[in-house]
Amino acid sequence: MPPQETNTPPRKEKFPPEQYYAREIEASRGTLKGYRARRNALTIAKIILFIAIPAFIYAFARGGEEAEVDWRSVAYAVGAFLSACGFVACNIVESKLLLKLAIGLQRVKILEAEIAALGGDHPSPDAGEEFRDPGHPYARDLDIFGAASLFRYVNRAVTPGGRVKMAGWLSRPSLSVDEIGARQEAATELSNIPDWCLDFRATAAARCRQALTSNEAGERAGAAVEIPRWWGVAAVATPVVVLAGWVGCIADLLPWFVPVDASLLALVMVAANIRLVNQSGERVARLARDLEPTRELTRVFARVAPRSRGTRELHDALFVRRGDAGAALDDLQRILARFDRRGNWLATLLANGFFASDFHLARRVEAWQEKWGEALPAWLAALEELEGLVSLATFAFNHPEFVAPAARDGSLLEATGLGHPLIPAGTRVANDFRVGGLHEFFVITGANMAGKSTFLRAVGVNLVLAGAGAVVCAREFAFRPTPLFSSMRTVDDLAGGTSYFLAELNRLKQLVEAAEREGRLFIILDEILKGTNSADKLEGSRRFLGRLLELPVAGIVATHDLELGELEGRYPGHFFNRCFEISHHGDDILYDYTLRPGVSRNMNASILLERMRLC
């Protein structure tokens, strides 16, 4: 059933994330203690019942040796029956309790990890290494994937599909203002119910690490066991013929061998096709096992009454547009339970002899496949999207000082208080920065370690976060969604015979091709053409930057070539000088990492060489 308004978890009173996680971890540990106590009680009860069952049976057998069965024998029989029922009930309760215990343990681990992350020690080992692409427009330069990466910092998805979704958002930010706005609204909505986000993440961590992806579900949907059409006729005709035969036999209208032969014929038909039946059983078992995580996460999502555009869209995808995913997956589990009951050979023999029940089961699998197979990829894609939104919501909750960027048509970038989100707040230096439109380039100069590269990465990383729908490290941030391209960490390829300088040229060629292909591009360049001599580097940089005026691009260029500051006068309104300045006090060098107008005049190479006694 679609979730109702009253199902939404209550909004928590606002606390700093550190306080919230500390309170929740204590509460979760208390809940776990209660779960463990209940499990211990169940274990003791199961031991007692396990001993009681044979004891009652033995007492009943001893009483049965007497000529007459007295009330005590009846009591022993009832005791054995109730003990067996109690033992089964304890197992059912224990299985549910074990699931709660597993989810509770994951909840505590998640809370401990979040507390550690807020303290600057991110314990997650998931660096997204498999998503690295040396040819990506910016991922290598901006540390999107890797040990100290944005992916590791932001991602909270654990399912394979959820991780792919999050990696896609960071490596291919959206260019749609509406799509970015919908993600922001959904992430804000979910960040206001952190308890639910924890439940969702804990369930995913406990149950869903091997979940199907939406692509795999599409492949499964097209791989069905083909059931002969005559099975449908046999499944309907067999019980009619067999039951009619037995009724006729009981009424003395037919000889006894007629219904017996009909039942034997039904058994022979089932036995002759047992391979296909078993294939259907194996298929439903594998599918139900692989979709159990989807079922669990669907149940968790059903507790939320969607308010934002994003969550309403996911709710419709899971519960309305293609049918109710929860009901369909529950039905799949019931089909699996019926296949599992085939292990009782006597009941299976009777069911097939009277009803050809295996044919019914196999056809039920086929019917489920026909009804829901095409919906599976859409359901899984919706949950992958939801897992990505939970990551964005957790990131926003952990950083209440960050701001939701305004995606709009207009200036490419307007930011105040812009900083790098991976730098701790206590050491982070923020700057204001604005890029109005295409053909605007900011030439950034400054001494070594003065903050040029960090500033470039701060701009790039925040643009990536903004395009993904996340909050950004700034007081105010407005941007026009634009493809991003960077050239900051070019490497040579000795095995491939590519020199460093050729690698640089190839990277710049990729930039030009991307600009021509995309229609507009925001570029971030750090010290281009380093692989040649100073004079050639300067002249080549001037000519390349002049060439950029012919392309639909804008952005930032960091350089040690102070002479490039002349471009501001040569191309007024297109090139603007900004710098990171340093100051000297004796042998001390002071860095304030503040962006200023103009060209840097103070350098530190000679001072550092003298300090390290290298000259």
C-alpha positions in Angstrom: 0.0 0.0 0.0 1.2 3.6 -0.6 2.5 5.3 2.5 0.1 7.5 4.4 0.9 11.0 5.8 1.0 9.6 9.4 3.7 7.1 8.4 6.4 9.8 8.1 8.9 9.6 11.0 8.7 12.7 13.2 11.1 15.5 12.5 13.9 15.6 15.1 14.6 18.7 17.1 17.6 20.4 15.5 20.9 19.5 17.2 24.4 19.8 16.0 25.3 16.6 14.2 27.9 15.7 16.9 25.3 15.9 19.6 22.7 14.0 17.6 25.0 11.1 16.8 26.2 10.9 20.4 22.7 10.7 21.7 21.6 8.2 19.0 24.5 5.9 19.6 23.7 5.6 23.3 20.0 4.9 22.5 21.0 2.4 19.9 23.3 0.6 22.2 20.5 0.4 24.8 18.2 -1.1 22.1 20.8 -3.6 21.2 21.2 -4.6 24.8 17.4 -5.3 24.9 17.6 -7.3 21.7 20.4 -9.5 23.2 18.5 -10.1 26.4 15.4 -11.2 24.4 17.5 -13.5 22.3 19.1 -15.1 25.4 15.6 -15.6 26.8 14.5 -17.2 23.5 17.5 -19.5 23.5 16.7 -20.7 27.0 13.1 -21.2 26.0 14.1 -23.2 22.9 16.4 -25.4 25.0 13.5 -26.1 27.5 11.0 -26.8 24.7 13.6 -29.0 22.8 13.9 -31.1 26.0 10.2 -31.1 26.7 9.1 -32.5 23.4 10.8 -35.9 23.7 10.0 -36.0 27.4 6.3 -35.6 26.8 6.5 -38.2 23.9 8.2 -40.6 26.2 5.7 -40.1 29.0 2.8 -40.5 26.5 4.4 -43.8 25.2 4.8 -45.1 28.7 1.2 -44.3 29.5 0.1 -46.0 26.2 1.2 -49.3 27.6 -1.7 -49.4 29.9 -5.0 -50.9 28.8 -6.8 -47.6 29.2 -5.6 -44.2 28.2 -6.2 -41.8 31.2 -6.2 -38.0 31.2 -2.5 -37.9 31.9 -1.8 -39.5 28.5 -3.9 -36.9 26.9 -2.1 -34.2 28.8 1.3 -35.6 27.7 0.1 -35.6 24.0 -1.1 -32.0 24.3 2.1 -31.0 26.0 4.2 -32.5 23.2 2.1 -30.7 20.6 2.2 -27.4 22.4 6.0 -27.7 23.0 6.5 -28.4 19.3 4.4 -25.4 18.4 6.2 -23.2 20.9 9.6 -24.3 19.5 8.5 -23.4 16.0 7.1 -20.0 17.3 10.4 -19.3 19.0 12.3 -19.9 15.8 10.0 -17.5 13.9 10.4 -14.8 16.6 14.2 -15.4 16.8 14.6 -15.0 13.0 12.9 -11.6 13.1 14.9 -10.7 16.2 18.1 -11.6 14.5 17.3 -9.3 11.6 16.6 -6.5 14.1 19.9 -7.3 15.8 21.8 -7.2 12.5 20.3 -3.9 11.6 20.9 -2.5 15.1 24.5 -3.5 14.9 24.9 -1.7 11.6 23.2 1.3 13.0 25.8 1.6 15.8 28.6 1.1 13.3 27.2 3.9 11.1 26.9 6.2 14.0 30.4 5.5 15.2 31.6 6.1 11.6 29.8 9.4 11.4 31.2 10.6 14.7 34.7 9.7 13.5 34.1 11.5 10.1 33.0 14.7 11.9 36.3 14.5 13.8 38.3 14.4 10.6 38.9 10.6 10.6 36.7 9.1 7.8 36.8 5.3 8.5 35.0 4.3 5.2 37.3 2.1 3.1 35.1 2.8 0.0 37.2 5.1 -2.1 35.4 4.2 -5.4 38.7 3.1 -7.0 36.9 1.2 -9.7 35.4 4.4 -11.0 38.8 6.0 -11.7 39.1 7.1 -15.4 42.4 8.7 -16.4 40.7 10.3 -19.4 37.9 11.9 -17.4 37.4 15.6 -17.9 38.2 16.5 -14.2 37.9 13.5 -11.8 41.7 12.9 -11.5 42.5 16.6 -10.9 39.8 17.2 -8.4 40.2 14.0 -6.4 36.7 12.7 -7.1 37.7 9.1 -6.5 40.5 7.7 -4.4 41.8 7.5 -0.8 41.2 11.2 0.0 38.4 11.8 -2.4 35.1 13.5 -2.6 33.4 10.1 -3.3 34.7 8.7 0.0 33.6 11.9 1.8 30.1 12.2 0.4 29.0 8.6 -0.5 26.9 6.6 1.9 25.5 4.1 -0.5 26.5 0.4 0.0 24.5 -1.4 -2.7 26.3 -1.9 -6.0 23.7 0.1 -7.9 23.6 2.9 -5.3 27.4 3.3 -5.5 27.2 3.5 -9.3 24.5 6.1 -9.0 26.5 8.3 -6.6 29.6 7.9 -8.7 27.6 9.0 -11.7 26.3 12.1 -10.0 29.9 13.2 -9.1 31.5 12.3 -12.4 28.6 13.5 -14.6 26.8 16.4 -12.8 23.4 17.4 -14.1 23.0 20.3 -16.5 19.3 20.6 -15.8 18.2 23.3 -13.3 15.0 21.4 -12.6 16.8 18.1 -11.9 19.3 19.7 -9.6 16.4 21.5 -7.8 14.5 18.3 -7.4 17.5 16.5 -5.8 18.1 19.4 -3.5 14.5 19.4 -2.3 14.6 15.7 -1.7 17.9 15.8 0.1 16.6 18.6 2.3 13.5 16.6 3.1 15.4 13.5 4.1 18.0 15.4 6.1 15.1 16.6 8.3 14.4 12.9 9.2 17.9 11.6 10.2 16.4 8.7 12.1 14.8 7.4 9.0 18.0 7.9 7.0 19.9 5.8 9.6 17.3 3.1 9.4 17.5 3.0 5.6 21.3 2.9 5.7 21.4 0.3 8.4 19.0 -1.9 6.5 21.0 -1.5 3.3 24.3 -2.3 5.2 22.8 -5.4 6.9 20.9 -6.9 3.9 21.8 -5.3 0.6 25.5 -5.4 -0.1 25.0 -8.0 -2.8 21.8 -6.5 -4.2 21.0 -6.6 -7.9 21.6 -3.5 -9.9 18.9 -2.1 -12.2 20.9 -3.3 -15.2 21.2 -6.8 -13.8 17.4 -6.8 -13.1 16.8 -6.0 -16.7 18.9 -9.0 -17.8 17.0 -11.2 -15.3 13.7 -9.9 -16.6 14.5 -11.2 -20.1 15.7 -14.7 -19.0 12.6 -16.7 -18.2 12.1 -20.5 -18.2 9.8 -21.3 -21.1 6.8 -23.3 -19.9 4.9 -25.5 -22.5 1.4 -24.1 -23.2 -0.3 -27.4 -22.6 0.7 -27.2 -18.9 -2.1 -24.6 -18.4 -4.7 -27.1 -19.7 -3.2 -29.9 -17.7 -3.1 -27.8 -14.5 -6.8 -27.1 -14.9 -8.0 -30.4 -16.3 -6.1 -32.7 -13.9 -7.9 -31.8 -10.6 -11.2 -31.8 -12.4 -10.7 -35.3 -13.8 -9.2 -36.7 -10.6 -11.8 -35.3 -8.3 -14.6 -36.3 -10.6 -13.2 -39.8 -10.7 -13.0 -40.1 -6.9 -16.5 -38.7 -6.6 -17.8 -41.2 -9.1 -15.9 -44.0 -7.3 -17.4 -43.1 -4.0 -20.8 -43.0 -5.5 -20.3 -46.4 -7.1 -20.5 -45.0 -10.6 -16.9 -45.7 -11.5 -14.5 -48.5 -10.7 -11.7 -47.7 -8.2 -9.0 -47.9 -10.7 -10.3 -44.9 -12.8 -9.4 -42.2 -10.2 -6.2 -44.1 -9.2 -5.1 -44.2 -12.9 -6.0 -40.5 -13.3 -3.8 -39.7 -10.3 -1.0 -41.9 -11.5 -1.2 -40.2 -14.9 -0.9 -36.8 -13.3 2.2 -38.0 -11.4 3.7 -39.3 -14.6 3.1 -36.0 -16.4 4.7 -34.1 -13.6 7.6 -36.5 -13.3 8.3 -36.3 -17.1 8.6 -32.5 -16.8 10.3 -32.3 -13.4 13.5 -30.8 -15.0 11.5 -27.7 -16.1 9.7 -27.5 -12.8 13.0 -27.6 -10.9 14.5 -24.9 -13.2 11.5 -22.7 -12.3 12.1 -23.4 -8.6 15.8 -22.6 -8.9 15.0 -19.4 -10.8 12.4 -18.2 -8.2 14.8 -19.0 -5.4 17.7 -17.1 -6.9 15.4 -14.2 -7.9 13.7 -14.0 -4.5 17.1 -14.1 -2.7 18.5 -11.4 -4.9 15.4 -9.2 -4.6 15.1 -9.6 -0.8 17.2 -6.5 -0.2 14.9 -4.6 -2.6 11.9 -5.8 -0.6 13.5 -4.7 2.7 14.4 -1.2 1.4 11.0 -0.8 -0.2 9.4 -1.5 3.2 11.6 1.2 4.8 10.7 3.7 2.1 7.0 2.9 2.6 7.2 4.5 6.0 7.8 8.0 4.5 5.1 10.2 3.2 6.8 12.0 0.3 6.7 15.8 0.3 9.3 16.9 -2.3 9.3 16.4 -6.0 12.1 13.9 -5.9 10.7 11.6 -3.2 7.2 11.8 -4.8 8.7 10.7 -8.1 10.4 7.8 -6.4 7.2 6.9 -4.5 5.3 6.8 -7.7 7.9 4.6 -9.4 7.8 2.1 -6.6 4.1 2.0 -5.6 2.0 3.5 -8.4 3.3 3.8 -11.9 4.2 0.1 -12.5 2.3 -1.4 -9.6 3.1 -1.9 -5.9 6.7 -3.1 -5.7 6.2 -4.2 -2.1 3.1 -6.3 -2.8 4.8 -7.9 -5.9 8.0 -8.8 -4.0 5.9 -10.2 -1.1 4.1 -12.4 -3.7 7.5 -13.6 -4.9 8.4 -14.7 -1.4 5.1 -16.6 -1.1 5.9 -18.4 -4.4 9.3 -19.3 -3.0 7.7 -20.6 0.2 5.5 -22.9 -1.8 8.5 -24.3 -3.7 10.3 -24.8 -0.4 7.3 -26.9 0.9 8.0 -29.3 -2.0 10.6 -30.8 0.3 7.8 -32.6 2.1 7.7 -35.5 -0.3 4.4 -37.1 1.0 2.5 -33.8 0.7 4.1 -33.1 -2.7 3.1 -36.6 -3.9 -0.6 -36.1 -2.9 -0.7 -32.5 -4.2 0.6 -33.6 -7.6 -1.5 -36.7 -7.8 -4.7 -34.7 -7.2 -3.9 -31.2 -8.5 -0.7 -31.4 -10.6 0.5 -28.7 -8.2 4.0 -28.4 -9.7 2.4 -27.2 -13.0 0.5 -24.6 -11.1 3.7 -23.4 -9.3 5.8 -23.2 -12.5 3.0 -21.3 -14.2 2.7 -19.0 -11.3 6.4 -18.1 -11.6 5.9 -17.5 -15.3 2.9 -15.3 -14.6 4.8 -13.3 -12.0 7.6 -12.8 -14.6 5.2 -11.6 -17.2 3.4 -9.2 -14.9 6.4 -7.7 -13.0 9.5 -8.5 -15.0 9.6 -5.3 -16.9 9.0 -3.3 -13.7 12.0 -4.7 -11.9 14.7 -2.4 -13.5 12.5 0.7 -12.7 12.0 -0.4 -9.1 15.7 -1.0 -8.5 16.6 2.3 -10.3 14.3 4.1 -8.0 15.9 2.6 -4.9 19.4 3.4 -6.3 18.3 7.0 -6.7 16.9 7.0 -3.2 20.2 5.7 -1.8 22.0 8.5 -3.6 19.6 11.0 -2.1 20.2 9.6 1.4 23.9 10.2 0.8 23.2 13.8 -0.1 20.9 14.2 2.9 23.5 12.8 5.3 26.1 15.2 3.8 23.8 18.1 4.3 22.9 17.0 7.8 26.6 16.7 8.8 27.4 20.2 7.4 24.7 22.6 8.6 27.1 25.5 7.8 27.1 24.6 4.1 24.5 26.1 1.7 22.2 24.7 -1.0 23.4 26.3 -4.2 21.0 28.2 -6.5 21.0 26.6 -10.0 19.8 29.2 -12.5 20.4 30.8 -15.9 22.7 33.8 -15.6 26.3 34.1 -14.2 28.4 31.0 -14.5 29.4 31.3 -10.8 28.7 33.7 -7.9 30.1 32.6 -4.6 30.8 34.2 -1.3 32.7 32.5 1.5 33.8 29.7 -0.9 36.1 27.0 0.6 37.2 23.5 0.0 34.8 21.1 1.7 37.5 18.5 2.5 39.5 21.0 4.5 38.5 21.1 8.2 36.5 24.2 9.1 39.2 25.3 11.6 41.9 25.6 9.0 39.8 26.4 5.9 40.1 29.9 4.3 37.1 31.1 2.4 37.2 33.5 -0.6 34.6 35.3 -2.7 34.6 34.6 -6.5 32.5 35.4 -9.5 32.6 34.4 -13.2 30.0 36.3 -15.1 29.8 34.5 -18.5 31.6 32.9 -21.3 35.0 34.3 -22.4 35.8 35.5 -18.9 39.1 34.1 -17.6 40.8 34.7 -14.3 44.6 34.4 -14.3 45.7 33.4 -10.8 49.3 34.0 -9.8 51.0 33.5 -6.5 54.0 32.0 -4.8 54.5 28.2 -4.2 52.1 26.9 -1.5 50.2 30.2 -1.4 46.9 28.6 -2.2 46.5 28.6 -6.0 45.9 24.9 -6.5 43.7 24.6 -3.4 41.5 27.4 -4.6 41.2 25.9 -8.1 40.1 22.6 -6.5 37.7 24.4 -4.2 36.0 26.0 -7.1 35.9 22.7 -9.1 34.8 20.5 -6.2 32.0 22.8 -5.2 30.8 23.0 -8.8 30.7 19.2 -8.9 28.7 19.1 -5.6 26.3 21.7 -6.9 25.7 19.8 -10.1 25.1 16.6 -8.1 22.4 18.4 -6.1 24.5 18.5 -2.8 25.1 21.4 -0.5 28.4 23.3 -1.1 31.0 24.8 1.1 30.1 28.5 0.9 27.9 31.2 2.5 26.2 31.9 -0.8 26.5 30.0 -4.1 24.7 30.5 -7.4 25.7 28.9 -10.6 24.7 28.1 -14.2 25.0 24.3 -14.7 27.9 24.0 -17.1 30.2 21.1 -18.1 33.5 21.1 -16.3 37.0 20.4 -17.7 40.4 20.6 -15.9 44.1 20.2 -16.6 46.1 20.1 -13.5 47.8 16.7 -13.1 49.0 15.7 -16.5 51.2 12.6 -16.5 53.5 11.1 -19.1 53.2 7.5 -20.4 56.6 5.9 -20.9 55.2 2.5 -22.0 53.0 4.2 -24.5 55.8 6.5 -25.8 54.0 9.7 -24.7 56.2 12.4 -23.2 55.0 14.8 -20.5 54.8 17.7 -23.0 52.9 15.6 -25.5 50.5 14.5 -22.8 49.9 18.1 -21.9 49.1 18.9 -25.6 46.8 16.0 -25.8 45.0 17.2 -22.7 44.5 20.7 -24.1 43.3 19.1 -27.4 40.7 17.2 -25.4 39.7 20.6 -23.8 39.1 22.2 -27.2 37.2 19.2 -28.5 35.0 19.2 -25.3 34.3 22.9 -25.8 33.2 22.4 -29.4 31.1 19.3 -28.4 29.4 20.7 -25.3 28.6 24.2 -26.5 29.9 25.8 -23.3 32.5 24.8 -20.8 34.0 25.9 -17.5 37.7 25.2 -17.4 40.3 25.0 -14.6 43.9 25.0 -15.8 46.9 24.8 -13.5 50.3 25.8 -14.9 49.9 24.6 -18.5 52.8 23.7 -20.8 55.2 22.9 -18.0 57.0 20.5 -20.2 58.9 23.0 -22.2 61.3 25.9 -21.6 60.2 29.2 -19.9 60.1 31.3 -23.0 58.3 28.7 -25.1 55.9 28.1 -22.2 55.0 31.7 -21.9 54.5 32.3 -25.6 52.6 29.0 -26.0 50.4 29.9 -23.0 49.6 33.3 -24.5 48.6 31.9 -27.8 46.5 29.1 -26.3 44.6 31.4 -24.0 44.0 33.7 -26.9 42.6 30.8 -28.8 40.2 30.1 -26.0 38.4 33.4 -26.8 37.2 31.7 -30.0 35.6 28.9 -28.0 32.5 28.9 -25.7 34.5 28.6 -22.5 35.3 30.5 -19.3 37.2 29.7 -16.2 40.4 29.9 -14.2 44.1 29.7 -15.1 46.7 29.4 -12.4 50.3 30.2 -13.4 53.8 31.2 -12.2 54.3 33.2 -15.4 53.6 36.7 -14.1 53.8 38.0 -17.7 50.4 36.4 -18.4 49.0 39.3 -16.3 49.5 41.4 -19.5 46.4 39.6 -21.0 44.1 41.8 -18.8 45.3 44.9 -20.7 45.4 43.1 -24.1 41.9 41.7 -23.8 40.0 44.0 -21.5 36.7 42.5 -20.2 37.9 39.0 -20.9 41.0 38.4 -18.7 41.2 39.4 -15.0 44.1 39.2 -12.7 43.8 37.7 -9.2 46.6 36.6 -6.9 47.5 34.9 -3.6 50.1 37.1 -1.9 52.6 36.2 0.8 54.6 38.4 3.2 58.1 38.1 4.6 59.2 38.8 8.1 62.9 37.9 8.3 63.1 34.3 7.5 59.4 33.7 8.2 56.9 33.5 5.3 53.3 34.2 6.1 50.5 32.8 4.0 46.9 34.2 4.4 45.4 32.2 1.4 43.2 35.2 0.5 42.4 36.0 -3.1 43.2 39.5 -4.1 43.0 41.6 -7.3 46.2 42.0 -9.3 49.4 40.1 -10.1 51.5 38.5 -7.3 54.9 40.2 -6.7 56.3 38.2 -3.8 57.8 34.8 -4.4 59.3 32.3 -1.9 61.5 29.8 -3.9 64.8 31.4 -3.0 63.9 31.8 0.7 62.8 28.2 0.9 66.0 27.0 -0.8 68.1 29.0 1.7 66.1 27.7 4.6 66.6 24.1 3.5 70.3 24.9 2.8 69.9 23.9 -0.9 71.6 27.0 -2.1 
